[in-house]
Amino acid sequence: MSIIYDANIGSTLSNWYGSIVISKIRNNDGSAVEAESFLSFYFVAPVPASDALQISTVPWMAFSSEVKNQPIDDKTVSVMITIKAESGQKFSLSDKDCITIPFDAPTATTSNLPKMLPECCSKITITADQLPATEGTININCAVSPDEKKLNNIKPVIKLSYGEITQTAELNPGKQQQISLLSGNYLLQAETIENEDATAVVPVIVAPKLANIIAGNTSHVEVSFGKVSYFSAVDFKIEKAEEIADEQLKVSLKTEEEIYNFDVLTGVSKNIRRISYDGNLSTDITPLKLNNKHISFNVPVLKLEGNLVNHVITRDMMECTESKTSTFQPLKFKINTDSEISKKMTVRLLSDEMNYVQEIEVKNLTITLPLAVMPGSYRVVIENFIDNKILHIVKNAELLVVNSTDENILNIDIKRSANLSVRGFPDYLSFGGCITFEGNNKDLLVNARTSSIFKYAGTGGDGNPHEFLAKDDATVNSINMARAIENELPADGNVLPVMISYTVQLSGGGISGLGDRDAHMHCYGNFILALSTAQKRQDAAHPVSAGFIVNPDFLGECQKNNITKETPMPVRSPLGDALKHWNIDLAIPEAIEDNVGGYIQSVNWLARTIAPSVTFGWQINLWGVGSSIWIYDNKGSMTPQKAGKDTADYLKSLQVYSGDYCPDFLAIDRYEADDLTIRSYVNSYCYGPHEWRRFYDFCAEVSEQLNCPVMPWQIPASRTPLKTDYVTDNFEEQHWGSSANYLFGDAALGSDVKNIHSTIREFDFNKYAPATAAQVGATPEHMYTRKGKFDVSEPGYKDFAKQGIFAVLLGGGCTLGIVPPLSCTAADTAWVGDRLNAYRDQPLTFLDTLK
């Protein structure tokens, strides 16, 4: 016997709200429905169902209900509702009873609610005392391994995707297995498999590629293997020797058909995979001219036989000859430092004729090199270094000319800079992400082993300038989510919730908001509320209960409009009224005046006074210098260093990081959008590796000028897809970009633009965004290659600590991060999530980098 019903749309229906009224619930024979324990309703809806169900029965009975929404894609949600009598007794429903299920559309993307909601009315499954059958089964038959010797115990993995729902299964060759799945149309994919050293590689073939899973039914899939390709593999290493200690050498491995060029440090292995199965392997190592020695290598030819070869260059393969130094000159290093350290830094002098590498102590002294130096011009390379978690900036002439007529001196200036150990954050470069409270946010953040999360405080994302909030659910829920994530990751330490808070909202552009006294009063009050809420959550396990980024775009708009510290602005009166609203009896410091400078100090004072347990910082923009177009390096004299210095100088003029209540860090915003989406490329925020490098150079310069640790914020976690990725013709909702390939490194993209998916690589900027095309070229291929060769094989973050960058926060409401953007399920979060997870095993620490 089945349960039938009548269903109609409620009296109120709009783009944003609607309801389904279920009535006359009965068995198909007309009898009343009786439930011993519970009644379940299952259907697929265009938006999530609200948990505010209205259950009306005659006679009246109290019910409890549970609503579970499982997003499938951005226009489909699986809804399961269960109702029980609060008394725990059995109950029955008659034709006089009804249940109203409300729906709220979260964004304009679901504005077709009036059209889509009525379609649900006839597709609701109701069951008594058992859950509706919502799942089907897929039977997967995997073929036997094509090479049981080389591919023994290598198991293919099949990925089954239906909108946001993704499930993977590890298959056993030669066996069948069954998987239960929510009903729907699934895309089936499997990646190529290979053995540990990639000497045997085989594609995995799935047929069919699309499977329609029907509740209660079984579908069948065959997994087979293509032709096995066989290769050799090489683990290459140059043994350390006194003459070449810690040097990086250029190596070329050649077979009859291939050439592999790479740089490698002595003592570090380089793994080369999928090279020719057989034949000869020759090795060329570029000779070195180092410290008055000429060093060359004579390496025997190796035989390839389809196996892994350990190819080690030993000292007896190296030949050294001394240079004639009768005309060489003495060279002095004059060191000026504000921090004397009993450790050594490395100085490199580089030229085509000879190179010198010397280690010198970080002390105020003048020393003469133990080697005479060949006359000529040298490029000087000395890296910034970290000592006791403090970054030190090294300044020196980029070019040194050594001649035989003058005294040769290289001046080296060393300045103590940012403390990378920021309260509330770990002592390594950490990554965090935006939260939306949608879907499986927590699971994605746990998988990525995030160190922090961020969310806008209040309800409007703007400080709520027209009202005093009674409570701040966003701050409460963000702290709760952070604690829930860290409970799942007990070995990884605390997760810091970071709230974004406005006390003046200038994000819409212009500075008219500076004079709005009542808005300041309300925003001050709501900032106090958020700070107090965070302070109350401090405990022994969480000495820093939360972080705050204050007033995005405020400093950028003020800089762009030449606002000074003395520019009038109501401060003391609205601040005083906000304190009174919360019955806080505090005397406002006299140094806080009614001007922009006083306002900045008032925010710093509130943070330090109301919530001494929180860590906080201000935010600046790339465009504060008037525009962000300078990033493209096409015309004009603006460099990352000049833009960074101009911005830092402006902050100094406002005394943002001065006084008794100095912030802990500075957040730096590019523009919150994924580069290969309309929101980004139409507004000329479409970066290749060249622009991303310049952006982080800008961050480094700001940090250096302010001696302040910086946090790139709202950085896209989107990547450029490869030929092997699934890309739709209209790829807007997939949120592709270019940031993640640069930031985390993408060896599969490497230095070959042809590895990019053709739909993306050939996308016509001229058609959709001519202003961007004028900056980066006609297509993403031009964007990647317009400044010559590129290589994103290695992570861009490797140098961040030496650039004053202590943390990176990813994503935003409209931008891919660790979680998808709002109301978006088509974007790939697994790529960045997996890399962040692996990163936590070997993070970039702030340990000493000196010897």
C-alpha positions in Angstrom: 0.0 0.0 0.0 1.3 3.5 -0.9 0.7 6.9 0.5 -0.9 9.5 -1.7 -1.6 13.2 -1.1 -2.7 16.5 -2.5 -0.2 19.3 -2.9 -0.5 23.0 -3.8 1.6 26.1 -3.8 1.1 28.3 -0.8 -0.7 31.7 -1.1 2.6 33.7 -1.1 5.0 32.9 -4.0 7.8 35.2 -5.2 11.3 35.0 -6.6 12.5 34.7 -3.0 9.9 32.8 -1.0 7.4 30.1 -1.5 5.8 27.1 0.1 4.2 23.7 -0.6 1.1 22.8 1.3 0.6 19.0 1.5 -2.9 18.0 2.5 -5.3 15.0 2.4 -2.5 12.6 3.2 -4.0 9.0 2.9 -3.3 5.5 1.8 -4.1 4.7 -1.8 -7.2 2.8 -0.6 -8.5 5.9 1.1 -7.7 4.8 4.6 -6.0 7.0 7.2 -2.2 6.9 7.3 -0.9 5.5 10.6 2.7 5.8 11.8 4.1 3.9 14.7 7.1 6.2 14.9 7.6 8.7 12.1 6.6 9.9 8.7 9.1 10.8 6.0 8.8 13.0 2.9 11.3 13.0 0.1 11.6 15.1 -3.0 13.9 17.2 -5.1 13.5 21.0 -5.0 15.1 24.0 -6.7 16.2 25.5 -3.3 16.7 24.2 0.3 13.6 23.6 2.4 13.4 25.7 5.6 13.2 23.9 8.9 10.3 26.1 9.9 7.6 23.5 9.0 4.0 24.2 9.9 2.1 21.0 10.9 -1.6 21.4 11.5 -3.7 18.4 12.7 -7.2 17.8 14.0 -7.1 17.3 16.9 -4.0 19.3 17.5 -0.8 17.4 18.3 2.8 18.6 18.9 5.3 17.4 16.4 9.1 17.6 16.1 10.7 17.6 12.6 14.1 17.2 11.0 14.9 18.7 7.5 17.9 17.5 5.6 19.0 19.4 2.5 21.6 17.8 0.2 22.8 20.2 -2.6 23.0 18.4 -5.9 23.9 21.4 -8.1 23.2 25.1 -8.0 19.5 24.6 -9.1 18.7 21.3 -7.4 18.5 20.1 -3.8 17.6 16.7 -2.4 15.2 17.2 0.5 14.4 14.6 3.2 11.9 15.6 6.0 11.0 13.4 9.0 8.2 14.3 11.5 7.6 12.6 14.8 5.0 13.1 17.5 6.7 14.8 20.5 4.9 12.5 22.8 6.7 9.6 21.2 3.3 7.9 20.5 2.0 6.6 17.3 -0.1 8.9 15.3 -2.4 9.0 12.3 -3.2 11.7 9.7 -6.6 12.4 8.1 -7.9 14.5 5.2 -8.2 17.4 7.7 -4.5 17.6 8.4 -1.9 19.5 6.4 1.8 20.2 6.4 3.3 23.4 5.0 7.0 23.3 3.8 8.5 26.8 3.3 11.4 27.6 0.9 13.7 30.6 0.8 15.7 31.3 -2.3 19.2 32.4 -1.1 20.2 34.5 -4.2 19.0 35.9 -7.4 20.4 32.8 -9.2 17.3 31.0 -8.1 14.9 33.7 -9.1 12.8 31.2 -11.2 11.2 29.8 -8.0 7.6 30.5 -9.2 8.3 28.3 -12.2 10.3 25.5 -10.6 8.5 25.0 -7.2 5.2 23.9 -8.7 7.0 21.1 -10.5 7.8 19.5 -7.1 4.2 19.1 -6.0 3.6 15.8 -7.9 7.0 14.3 -7.1 6.9 13.9 -3.3 7.4 10.4 -1.8 5.8 9.8 1.6 6.5 6.7 3.7 5.5 5.7 7.2 8.1 4.2 9.6 10.7 3.7 6.9 12.7 6.1 4.9 11.8 6.5 1.2 13.9 4.6 -1.3 16.1 7.3 -2.6 19.2 5.3 -3.6 20.0 3.0 -6.4 22.9 0.6 -6.9 25.7 0.6 -9.4 27.5 -2.6 -10.1 31.1 -2.1 -11.3 32.9 -4.9 -13.0 36.7 -4.3 -13.2 38.8 -6.2 -15.6 41.9 -8.1 -14.5 45.2 -6.2 -14.3 46.9 -5.9 -17.8 50.3 -6.5 -16.1 50.0 -8.4 -12.9 53.8 -8.2 -12.3 54.4 -4.5 -12.8 51.0 -3.3 -11.8 50.4 -5.7 -9.0 48.2 -4.2 -6.2 47.7 -1.0 -8.2 44.0 -0.2 -7.9 42.1 2.1 -10.2 39.8 4.7 -8.7 36.5 5.6 -10.2 34.9 9.0 -9.6 31.2 9.3 -9.7 29.8 12.9 -9.9 26.2 14.2 -9.8 26.3 17.9 -9.3 27.9 18.6 -6.0 27.6 15.0 -5.0 30.9 13.2 -5.6 31.9 9.7 -4.5 35.0 7.7 -5.3 35.6 4.0 -5.1 38.8 2.0 -5.2 38.4 -1.0 -7.5 40.0 -4.4 -7.3 41.1 -5.7 -10.7 39.3 -8.9 -11.7 36.4 -8.3 -9.2 33.0 -6.8 -9.0 31.7 -4.4 -6.4 28.5 -2.5 -5.7 28.0 1.1 -4.6 24.8 2.7 -3.3 24.1 6.2 -4.7 21.4 8.8 -4.5 19.3 8.6 -7.6 20.4 10.9 -10.5 22.5 11.1 -13.6 26.2 10.5 -12.8 29.3 11.3 -14.7 31.9 8.4 -14.4 35.6 9.1 -14.6 38.8 7.3 -13.9 42.4 8.5 -14.1 45.4 6.7 -15.7 47.1 4.3 -13.2 50.8 3.7 -12.9 53.2 1.8 -10.7 55.3 3.5 -8.1 58.2 4.6 -10.4 55.9 5.1 -13.4 57.7 2.4 -15.5 54.3 0.9 -16.4 51.4 3.3 -17.2 47.9 2.3 -18.4 44.7 4.3 -19.1 41.5 3.2 -17.4 38.4 3.0 -19.6 34.9 3.4 -18.1 31.8 2.4 -20.1 29.3 3.9 -20.1 30.6 7.3 -19.0 27.1 8.4 -17.9 25.0 6.3 -15.6 21.3 7.0 -14.6 20.9 5.8 -11.1 17.3 5.0 -10.3 16.0 4.4 -6.8 15.7 0.7 -6.1 17.3 -0.3 -9.4 20.8 -1.5 -10.3 23.0 0.0 -13.1 26.0 -1.8 -14.6 29.4 -0.3 -15.5 32.4 -2.0 -17.1 35.9 -0.8 -16.2 38.7 -2.0 -18.5 42.3 -1.0 -19.3 43.9 0.3 -22.5 47.3 -0.5 -23.8 50.1 -0.5 -21.2 53.0 1.9 -21.9 56.4 1.0 -20.6 59.1 3.4 -19.6 62.3 3.8 -17.7 62.8 6.0 -14.6 65.7 7.9 -13.2 66.5 9.1 -9.7 69.2 11.7 -10.3 71.5 13.2 -7.6 74.9 15.0 -7.5 76.8 14.1 -4.4 78.0 17.0 -2.2 81.6 17.9 -2.5 83.6 20.7 -1.0 84.1 22.6 -4.3 80.4 22.7 -5.1 78.7 22.6 -1.7 75.1 23.8 -1.8 75.3 24.9 -5.4 72.6 24.5 -8.0 73.7 23.0 -11.3 72.2 22.9 -14.7 71.7 19.3 -15.9 70.6 17.8 -19.3 69.7 14.2 -19.6 69.4 12.9 -23.2 68.0 9.8 -24.8 67.8 9.2 -28.6 64.4 10.9 -28.6 64.1 13.1 -25.5 65.9 15.9 -23.6 65.2 16.6 -19.9 66.7 20.0 -18.7 66.5 20.9 -15.1 68.3 22.6 -12.2 69.3 20.6 -9.1 71.0 21.4 -5.8 73.8 19.2 -4.8 72.7 16.4 -2.4 69.0 16.8 -3.6 67.4 14.1 -5.7 65.5 14.9 -8.9 63.1 12.2 -10.0 62.6 11.8 -13.8 59.7 9.6 -14.9 58.3 8.2 -18.1 61.5 8.4 -20.2 62.4 6.1 -23.0 62.0 2.4 -22.2 65.4 1.4 -23.6 68.5 2.9 -25.2 71.4 5.1 -23.9 71.1 8.0 -21.5 73.8 10.6 -21.6 74.3 13.3 -19.0 75.6 16.9 -19.5 76.2 19.1 -16.5 77.0 22.7 -17.3 80.6 23.4 -16.1 81.0 25.8 -13.1 83.3 28.7 -12.7 83.3 29.0 -8.9 85.6 30.6 -6.3 88.5 30.7 -8.8 88.0 27.1 -9.9 86.9 25.6 -13.2 84.7 22.6 -12.5 83.5 20.1 -15.1 82.0 16.7 -15.2 82.7 13.5 -17.1 79.7 11.2 -16.7 79.5 7.7 -18.2 76.6 6.8 -20.5 73.9 4.7 -18.8 71.9 1.9 -20.3 68.1 2.1 -20.0 66.2 -1.2 -19.6 62.7 -0.3 -18.5 63.5 -0.1 -14.8 64.3 2.6 -12.1 67.9 3.7 -12.4 69.7 5.4 -9.4 71.9 7.9 -11.3 74.4 9.4 -8.8 77.2 11.8 -9.8 80.1 11.1 -7.6 83.2 13.2 -6.8 85.4 11.1 -9.1 83.3 12.2 -12.1 84.3 15.9 -11.3 87.4 17.6 -12.6 88.7 20.9 -11.0 91.4 23.3 -12.3 92.6 26.4 -10.5 92.4 29.9 -12.2 95.5 32.0 -12.6 94.8 34.8 -10.1 97.8 37.1 -10.6 95.6 40.0 -11.9 92.7 39.3 -9.4 91.9 42.0 -6.8 91.0 42.0 -3.1 87.3 42.7 -2.3 85.9 43.9 1.0 82.4 43.4 2.4 81.2 46.2 4.7 78.3 45.1 6.8 75.9 47.5 8.5 73.2 45.8 10.6 70.8 46.8 13.4 70.8 43.2 14.7 74.1 41.4 15.2 73.7 37.7 14.9 76.3 35.0 15.4 75.3 33.1 12.3 76.3 33.3 8.6 74.5 34.4 5.5 75.5 33.6 1.9 76.7 36.2 -0.5 76.8 35.3 -4.2 78.7 37.3 -7.0 77.6 36.1 -10.4 79.0 36.7 -13.9 79.7 34.8 -17.1 83.4 34.6 -16.4 83.5 33.6 -12.7 81.2 33.2 -9.7 81.9 33.6 -6.0 80.1 32.2 -3.0 81.0 33.3 0.5 79.5 32.9 3.9 79.8 35.9 6.3 78.7 36.6 9.8 75.8 39.1 10.4 77.8 41.6 12.4 78.9 45.2 12.0 82.2 44.7 10.4 84.4 45.1 7.3 86.1 41.9 6.1 88.3 41.1 3.1 87.3 38.0 1.2 89.8 35.1 1.5 89.9 34.9 -2.3 91.1 37.5 -4.8 88.4 38.4 -7.2 88.6 38.4 -11.0 88.0 42.0 -12.3 84.6 42.5 -14.0 81.0 43.2 -13.4 79.0 40.9 -11.0 75.4 40.5 -10.1 75.1 40.5 -6.3 72.6 38.0 -4.8 71.9 38.0 -1.0 68.6 36.7 0.2 66.5 38.1 3.0 66.8 35.8 6.0 64.8 34.8 9.1 66.3 34.6 12.6 64.1 33.8 15.6 61.0 34.2 13.5 62.0 37.8 12.6 62.4 38.6 9.0 65.6 40.6 8.1 65.8 42.6 4.9 69.1 42.8 3.1 69.9 45.7 0.8 72.9 46.0 -1.4 74.0 47.2 -4.9 72.5 44.9 -7.5 75.7 45.3 -9.6 79.3 45.3 -8.4 82.2 46.3 -10.6 85.6 45.0 -9.5 88.5 46.8 -11.0 92.3 47.1 -10.5 92.5 50.8 -9.9 90.1 51.5 -7.0 89.4 49.9 -3.6 86.7 47.4 -4.1 84.0 47.5 -1.4 80.5 45.9 -1.3 78.2 47.6 1.2 75.6 45.4 2.7 72.8 46.9 4.9 70.7 44.6 7.0 67.4 45.8 8.7 65.2 43.9 11.2 61.7 43.8 9.7 58.4 41.9 10.3 57.9 39.5 13.2 56.3 36.5 11.4 55.0 35.0 14.6 51.5 36.6 14.7 49.2 36.1 17.7 46.6 33.4 16.9 48.3 32.1 13.8 50.8 29.1 13.7 54.5 29.6 13.4 54.5 28.6 9.7 53.0 30.0 6.5 49.3 29.1 7.0 46.3 29.0 4.8 42.7 29.7 5.6 39.5 30.2 3.7 36.1 31.9 3.5 33.1 30.2 4.9 29.5 30.4 3.5 27.7 28.0 5.9 26.3 26.3 2.8 26.5 22.6 1.9 29.5 20.7 3.3 31.6 23.7 4.3 33.0 22.0 7.4 33.9 18.7 5.6 35.8 20.6 2.9 37.7 22.7 5.5 38.5 19.6 7.6 39.9 17.8 4.5 42.1 20.9 3.7 43.3 21.0 7.3 42.7 24.7 7.3 44.4 26.9 9.9 41.8 29.7 9.8 38.4 30.6 8.4 36.9 34.0 7.7 33.4 35.5 7.5 31.8 39.0 7.5 30.5 40.0 10.9 26.9 41.1 11.4 24.1 40.5 9.0 24.7 42.7 6.0 28.4 42.4 5.5 28.7 46.2 5.9 28.7 46.8 9.6 24.9 47.3 9.7 25.1 51.1 9.6 21.4 51.7 10.2 20.8 49.6 13.3 22.3 48.3 16.6 22.3 44.5 16.4 21.1 42.7 19.4 23.4 39.7 18.7 26.0 38.7 16.1 25.1 35.3 14.9 27.8 35.4 12.2 30.6 35.8 14.8 29.0 33.1 17.1 28.6 30.6 14.3 32.1 31.3 12.8 33.7 30.6 16.2 31.5 27.5 16.6 32.6 26.2 13.1 36.2 26.9 13.9 36.0 24.9 17.1 34.1 22.1 15.3 36.8 21.9 12.6 39.6 21.7 15.1 37.8 19.0 17.0 38.1 16.9 13.8 41.8 17.8 13.6 43.1 17.3 17.1 46.8 17.0 15.9 46.7 20.1 13.8 46.2 22.8 16.5 43.7 25.6 16.7 41.6 27.0 13.9 41.3 30.7 14.1 38.0 32.4 13.1 38.6 35.8 11.5 35.8 38.2 11.3 35.6 41.0 8.7 34.2 44.1 10.4 33.2 47.5 9.1 33.0 50.7 11.2 33.0 52.8 8.0 31.8 51.2 4.7 33.5 52.7 1.7 33.5 49.5 -0.4 31.1 51.0 -2.9 33.5 53.7 -3.9 33.8 57.4 -2.9 34.2 58.9 0.5 30.8 60.4 1.3 30.4 57.9 4.1 33.1 59.6 6.1 30.6 62.2 7.4 27.7 59.9 8.4 27.6 60.2 12.2 24.7 57.9 12.8 26.2 55.2 10.5 29.5 55.5 12.5 27.5 55.1 15.8 25.8 52.0 14.7 28.9 50.5 13.2 30.9 51.2 16.3 28.2 49.5 18.3 28.2 46.5 16.1 32.0 46.3 16.2 31.9 46.4 20.0 29.3 43.6 19.9 31.5 41.4 17.6 34.6 42.1 19.8 32.7 41.3 23.0 31.2 38.1 21.5 34.7 37.0 20.6 36.3 38.0 23.9 33.7 35.8 25.8 35.0 32.7 23.9 38.5 33.1 25.2 39.6 30.1 27.3 42.8 28.3 28.3 42.8 26.3 25.0 42.1 29.4 23.0 44.1 32.4 24.4 43.4 34.1 21.1 39.7 33.6 20.6 39.3 35.3 17.1 40.9 37.5 14.6 39.5 40.7 12.9 40.2 42.4 9.6 38.8 45.9 9.9 37.3 48.2 7.3 38.1 46.7 3.9 38.6 49.3 1.2 38.6 52.2 3.7 42.3 52.9 3.4 42.3 52.3 -0.3 39.5 54.8 -1.0 41.2 57.4 1.3 44.5 56.9 -0.4 42.9 57.2 -3.9 41.1 60.4 -2.8 44.1 62.0 -1.0 42.5 62.0 2.4 44.8 63.1 5.2 45.0 62.4 8.9 43.5 65.8 9.6 40.5 65.4 7.3 37.4 66.1 9.6 35.2 63.2 10.5 32.8 62.6 13.4 34.5 60.2 15.9 34.1 61.0 19.6 30.4 61.6 19.7 29.3 58.4 17.7 31.9 56.4 19.6 30.6 57.7 22.9 27.0 56.9 22.0 28.0 53.4 20.9 29.7 52.7 24.3 26.7 54.1 26.1 24.4 51.7 24.1 26.3 48.8 25.6 26.6 50.4 29.0 30.3 50.5 28.8 31.9 53.1 31.0 35.2 53.9 29.3 36.9 57.3 28.9 37.8 57.8 25.3 41.5 58.8 25.1 42.0 62.5 24.4 44.4 61.5 21.5 41.3 60.3 19.6 40.2 63.4 17.7 37.4 64.1 15.3 39.3 63.4 12.1 40.5 60.4 10.0 43.6 59.9 12.1 41.5 59.9 15.3 39.0 57.5 13.7 41.8 55.0 12.9 43.1 55.2 16.5 39.6 54.7 17.8 39.3 51.4 16.0 42.7 50.3 17.2 41.8 51.4 20.8 38.5 49.5 20.7 40.1 46.3 19.5 42.8 46.4 22.2 40.4 47.5 25.0 37.1 45.6 24.4 38.8 42.4 23.2 42.4 42.1 24.3 42.4 38.4 23.4 41.8 39.0 19.6 44.4 39.6 16.9 43.6 42.2 14.3 44.7 44.1 11.3 43.6 46.7 8.7 43.3 46.0 5.0 44.7 47.8 1.9 44.1 47.5 -1.8 46.2 47.0 -4.9 44.4 50.0 -6.5 45.0 52.5 -3.7 47.7 54.2 -5.8 44.8 55.3 -8.2 44.4 52.1 -10.3 45.5 48.5 -10.4 46.3 48.5 -14.1 50.0 49.0 -13.3 50.2 45.3 -12.4 50.3 44.4 -16.1 53.7 46.1 -16.6 52.7 47.5 -20.0 53.4 51.2 -19.7 54.2 53.8 -17.1 56.8 53.8 -14.4 54.8 52.1 -11.6 56.6 49.0 -10.2 55.5 46.7 -7.4 58.2 48.3 -5.3 57.0 51.9 -6.0 53.3 51.0 -5.5 54.2 49.2 -2.3 56.3 52.1 -1.0 53.7 54.7 -1.9 51.0 52.7 -0.1 53.1 52.1 3.0 54.1 55.8 3.1 50.4 56.7 3.0 49.6 54.4 5.9 52.5 55.9 7.8 51.1 59.4 7.2 47.8 58.2 8.8 49.7 56.5 11.7 47.7 53.3 11.2 50.5 51.2 12.6 51.7 53.7 15.2 50.6 54.5 18.8 49.8 52.5 21.8 47.3 50.2 20.2 49.2 49.0 17.1 47.5 46.2 15.0 49.1 42.8 14.7 49.1 42.4 10.9 48.0 43.9 7.6 45.7 42.2 5.1 46.2 42.9 1.3 43.4 42.5 -1.2 43.8 42.0 -4.9 40.1 41.8 -6.0 37.6 39.2 -5.0 37.0 37.2 -8.2 38.2 34.2 -10.1 40.3 35.4 -13.1 38.5 33.4 -15.8 35.0 34.6 -14.8 33.1 37.6 -16.1 33.3 39.4 -12.7 37.1 39.3 -13.1 38.1 39.6 -16.7 35.5 42.3 -17.5 37.1 44.4 -14.7 40.7 43.8 -15.9 41.6 41.4 -13.1 42.9 38.6 -15.2 46.4 37.5 -14.2 49.0 35.2 -15.6 52.1 34.1 -13.7 53.8 37.5 -14.4 51.1 39.5 -12.7 50.7 37.2 -9.7 54.5 37.5 -9.1 54.2 41.3 -9.2 51.2 41.2 -6.8 53.2 39.3 -4.2 56.2 41.6 -4.8 53.9 44.4 -4.0 52.9 42.6 -0.7 56.6 42.2 0.1 57.4 45.8 -0.4 54.5 46.9 1.9 55.7 44.5 4.6 59.3 45.8 4.3 58.3 49.5 4.5 56.1 49.0 7.5 58.1 46.2 9.2 54.7 44.5 9.4 53.7 40.9 8.7 51.2 40.8 5.8 48.3 38.5 4.8 47.1 38.3 1.1 43.4 38.1 1.6 40.5 36.9 -0.6 43.0 35.3 -2.9 41.2 33.0 -5.5 41.9 29.3 -5.1 40.8 28.8 -8.7 43.1 27.2 -11.3 43.6 27.0 -15.0 42.2 23.6 -16.2 44.4 21.1 -18.1 43.5 19.1 -21.2 42.5 16.2 -19.0 39.9 18.3 -17.1 36.2 18.5 -17.8 35.4 22.0 -19.1 32.0 23.1 -20.3 31.5 25.3 -23.3 29.9 27.9 -21.0 32.4 27.5 -18.2 31.4 30.6 -16.1 29.9 28.5 -13.3 33.0 26.3 -13.0 35.0 29.3 -11.6 38.3 28.7 -13.4 41.2 31.0 -12.8 45.0 31.2 -12.6 45.9 31.9 -9.0 46.1 28.4 -7.6 48.5 27.1 -10.3 50.9 29.9 -9.4 50.4 29.8 -5.7 50.6 26.0 -5.1 52.5 25.0 -8.1 51.2 22.8 -10.9 53.8 20.4 -12.5 51.1 19.1 -14.9 50.9 22.6 -16.4 54.5 23.4 -15.9 56.0 25.6 -18.6 53.9 24.4 -21.6 50.9 26.5 -22.4 49.5 23.7 -24.6 48.8 21.7 -21.5 45.9 24.1 -20.8 42.4 23.0 -21.9 41.7 24.4 -25.4 38.3 25.8 -24.5 40.1 28.0 -21.9 43.4 28.5 -23.8 41.6 29.9 -26.9 38.9 31.9 -25.1 38.5 35.2 -26.9 39.1 38.2 -24.5 38.5 40.6 -27.4 34.9 39.5 -27.7 34.0 39.7 -24.1 36.5 42.0 -22.4 38.5 44.2 -24.9 40.0 46.2 -22.0 41.5 43.0 -20.6 42.7 41.9 -24.1 44.6 45.2 -24.4 46.5 44.3 -21.2 47.1 40.6 -21.4 46.5 39.7 -25.0 43.8 38.1 -27.1 43.5 34.8 -25.2 44.6 33.1 -21.9 47.4 31.5 -24.0 48.7 35.1 -24.6 48.1 35.9 -21.0 50.5 33.1 -19.9 53.2 33.7 -22.5 53.2 37.4 -23.2 56.2 38.1 -21.0 58.2 35.1 -22.4 58.7 31.8 -20.8 56.8 30.8 -17.7 57.0 27.9 -15.3 54.5 27.1 -12.5 55.9 23.7 -11.6 57.0 24.9 -8.2 54.8 26.6 -5.6 55.0 30.4 -5.6 54.6 30.4 -1.8 58.1 29.1 -1.3 59.5 32.6 -0.9 56.6 34.1 1.1 58.2 34.0 4.5 61.2 36.0 3.1 58.6 38.5 1.7 56.9 39.1 5.0 53.9 37.0 4.2 52.8 34.9 7.2 49.3 33.7 6.0 47.1 33.5 3.0 43.3 33.6 3.2 41.5 32.1 0.2 38.2 32.7 -1.5 35.2 34.9 -0.9 31.5 35.0 -1.4 31.8 35.1 -5.2 35.2 33.5 -5.4 36.4 29.9 -5.2 38.3 29.1 -2.0 38.5 26.0 0.1 34.7 26.0 -0.2 32.7 26.9 -3.3 31.3 30.4 -3.9 27.8 31.1 -2.7 25.1 29.0 -4.5 27.7 27.4 -6.7 28.3 23.7 -6.9 30.1 23.3 -10.3 33.5 24.5 -9.1 36.3 22.1 -8.3 37.4 22.4 -4.6 39.2 19.0 -4.5 42.3 20.2 -6.3 43.2 22.9 -3.8 41.8 21.0 -0.8 44.1 18.0 -1.5 47.2 20.3 -1.9 46.4 22.1 1.4 46.0 18.8 3.1 49.4 17.6 1.9 51.0 20.9 2.7 50.3 20.6 6.4 52.7 17.6 6.5 55.6 19.8 5.6 54.6 23.5 6.0 56.9 26.4 5.3 58.1 27.2 8.8 59.5 30.5 10.2 62.6 28.7 11.4 66.1 30.3 11.1 67.4 30.3 7.6 71.0 31.2 8.5 73.8 28.8 9.0 
